[in-house]
Amino acid sequence: MEQLLGSLAPIGAGLAVGLAALGTGYAQAKIGSAAVGAILEKKEMTGIMILLIAIPETMVIFGFVIAVLILYK
């Protein structure tokens, strides 16, 4: 049983990072297109939009942390 869990750990770590990256890419695509439209209408929205684009990136960082925890448990 212990050997089976050890062999599945890299797969779980890869899924943690990969699925988090897919979700982040999807979110950033939607936010990015909306941000371009908002910035074209109001230039002062640039800072807020940069922040909104950066927020989903934390999901990949959390996925990476989970992957490290899985691999080095």
N, C-alpha and C positions, 0 to 999 in steps of 0.2 A: 504493500500500500504506500509506503514511504517513497519507494522508487517511482511509482506512478505519479504521485504529486510533484516530485522533483522534475519529472520529464514534462509535465504540463505547465510548469511555472513560466518558462519563456513564452509559451503561447499566450498565457494570460497577461503577461507583461506587454507583449506586442499588441494584444487587443486593447489594453488600457490606453496605450499611447495612440494607436491607430484610430480607434473610434472617437477618442477625444479630438484628434486632429480633424477628422471628417466633420464632426459637429461644429468645430470652430470655423472651419472653412465655409460651411454653409451659412453660419451666422454672420461672418464677416462679409460674405457676398451680398447678403440682404442689407446689412447695415451700410456697406460701402456705397451701394447704388443709391440708397436713400440719402446718404451724407452728401454725395455729389449734387443731388438736386437741391438739398437744403442750403449748401454753401453757395450755389449759383444764385439763389434768391436773396440770401442774407450772408454777407461776408463775415459778420461777427460770430457766426455759428461754428467757425473752423475749429476752435479749441475744444468745444463740446463734442464735435463729431470725431475728432482724433481720440478723445477719451472713450467715446462709445465704441470705436473700432478696436481699441486696445483691451477693453474689458473681457471679451470672449477668449482672448489669448490666455487668460489665467486657467481656462479649462484644460489646455494642453499641459500647462505646468502641473496642475493637479494630477493629470493622467501620468505624467512622468514620475511624480512622487510616488504614486501608487505602484507603478512598474518597479521602481527601485525597492519599495517595501516588499513586493512579491519576490523579487530575485534575491534579496539579501536577508530574507527572514531566517 
